[in-house]
Amino acid sequence: MRLQVVAQQNTNASVIELLDGRSFPLFIPSGEERGLQLIRGFTVAQGGTTHFTIDFGLRRSIIAPPGLAPNYLLKPVLRVVDNLQVGRIEGAVSGSLVTAGCTPFVYVFQGAGVTHDDSDSDPAPDADPLVSVPVSQNPTAGAWSYRISFLAARPYTLAFTCGGGTDNPETNETLSFGTPQNATVTANATTTNDF
């Protein structure tokens, strides 16, 4: 599959808007010529319909490299999943884990019993997360929780960290994780995993 994109350098054809309201051009190298290529085999039954979700891992995809200002660069980290074969994981996080100065995140790694690591571009054979999500607080009840959707049905390792806000996907950081937990996703179901 190929997604056609309009993301030229030094134009406002595609932009990224920051939380403070500023916006900058979003540039995809070779995006105008090649688009975003998704390499994944799939089967569609004769006369049938198949639905896919393309998940953009934005924390690992968007960078502001020196020398390209004011452009931001999109180096797409994409997951393509068959919507009939996915489930989700959600759960509560104890308020005692969210200490002062904590930027709480839950990291998800493919497979059970995986040794966790930060997101980085290091080619070393370590276990980079499949996805990481922020832990949010309910403004009324004060409870902390997370949700990770569109996960293929299989085993995963989950790990909680307060250092999610400092994880730069272009560099190697040492994050402090809590005790990892195994969780298995079942298609069309919600798996509950609390920390």
N, C-alpha and C positions, 0 to 999 in steps of 0.2 A: 504494500500500500504506500501511497505517496500523498502527503498533504501539501497542497500548494499554499505558499505563504508570501506575503508582501512585507519584506523586512530589509530595506536597503539602508546602507550606512549613510549617516548625516541627513536623514529625512525624518519626517514624522509619520511615515506610512504605518509603522508600528511603534508603539511607545510603551514604556513602563512608568506607572505612577507610584511614587513612594508615599508612605504614610503621611508625610508632612505636606502632601499636595503637589510637590514638584514632579514634573514629568520629563523624561529623557528618551531619545530615540533608542529603539531596541533592534539590534542588528543580528542577523543570522548569516554567518558566512556560507556562501553558495546557496543561500535560501531561495533567491530569485530563480536560479537555474535548476536546482535539484529538488527544492522543497524539503520536507522532512520525510525521510524514508523509514518505513516501519517494516522490519524484516521479521515475519512470524508466519508460520504455516497455519492454515485453518481450513475447516471443511464446512461447506454449506450443503445441507440435504437438498436433493432435487425438489424444486417447488417450495423450498423452505426459506426461512428468514433467520439470519444470525445477527446479533447485536454485540458490538464491542465497545468497551470504554478505553479511551486513551488517557492515561494519567501522566501529567507533566510533573516531574519532580522538581519544582521550582527552586527549592533551596540548593539543589545541586546543579541547576541549569543556568541560572542567571548570575553573571559576574560583571564587575566594572574594572576591566583590565587597564593598567597604566598605559598611556599613550593613545587610547581610543576615545578619551573624553571628547564630547559629552555622551558618547554612545555607551550603552550597556550591551553586553554580548549574551546571546542565548546559545548555549551549547546543550542542545536538548537531551535530557535524560528522560526517556519515555518508557512506560509500561503499557502493553496492550493486553487486555484480558477479555475473555469471553464472558458476557454477562450471565450466562447460564451456569457458569462454573466458579462463581465468586461468592464470598461471604464477607463478614466483617468481624472485627474484634473491638470491643469497647469495655470500659471498666472505670472504677473509681480509683483515685489516688489519695492516700492518707495525707491529711493536712500537715502531719508531722514531717513528711518528706520535703515539703515546700517551705524551706527555711528562708531567712532574709537574704536577698540578693539572688535567689534561685530563679532561673528561667527554665521551668519544667517542660521536659519533652519525654516522649516514649519513642524508642527506636525499635524497628522491626527488622529482623534478619531471617533469611530463608533457611529453613531446616531447624531441627531441634538440637539443643545443646551446643549452639554456635558461640564461639568466643567473640564478643562484641568489640567494635572499634568505632572511631569517628568516621564521618564522610570525608574522603580525601581523594586526590588524583594520583596517589602513590601506586605504582604498578605492582607493589609487593602483594603476595597472595594472602591478604588478610580479609576479614569479613566486613565489607562496607555494608551499611544498612540498605535494605530495599527501599525503605521509606522511614521518615521520622515525622512525628506530629506533635504540635504543642498541647500541653495539658491546660485546660481552661477552668476557670472558677465560675460557678453559678452565682451571679450577683445577688440573688435573693437568699438562697440557701447557704451559700458559702462553700459548698462541696466542690472538690476538684475531680475532673473526669477527662477522658479522652475517647476518641473514636477513630478507627482506621477502616475505611471502606474499600471495596473493590480489590480484595485480596484473593488470589487463586486458592482453591481448596487444597491445603497441604499443611504440614507442620511449620511452625515458626518459633523463633526465640525473641522474646521481648525484654527490653531493658530500660529502666528509668534513669534519667540524669537531670541534674540541675544546670548542666553546662550547654544545653542545646542552643542557646543564643550566641555562643562564642564559636560554634563549629563552622569553620570556613571550608567549603568543599575543595578549595584549591590548595590547602595546606594540611599538614598532619598535626593535629592537636592531641593532647592526652586528656580525655574526658573521664570523669569519675562516674561510674555506673553503679547502681544498686545491684542486688542479687538478680541475675537473669531468670526469666520464667519461660517455660515452654507452653505453647498454645497451638491447638490444631483448628484450622478453619474448615468448616463444612459448607458446601455449596448451598446458597439461599438460606443461610442461617446466621445468627449472631452468636459469637463465642464471647463469654464474659471472662475477663482477666483483671483482677484488682491488684493494686500495689499497696 
